Amino acid sequence: MLVADRVGFHLTAFVLLLAWLRILGARWGTALAVAIVAPVLMHLAFYKLLRVPLPWGVLERFAF
């Protein structure tokens, strides 16, 4: 979480979710699917519904 400002929320959340899901025993396919979809859904919930900006980091040029 210390690098979330520089790297960005999406990539940080992806890596952390993938690592935790694999540690907890999820299959690779399931872990990858959840690690890709969950940060996007979290971003939409925080940014659109709660109006809390999350750091984009290196993906800032792709911000929508």
Secondary structure, 3 states (H helix, E strand, C coil): CCCHHHHCHHHHHHHHHHHHHHHCCCCHHHHHHHHHHHHHHHHHHHHHHCCCCCCCHHHHHHCC
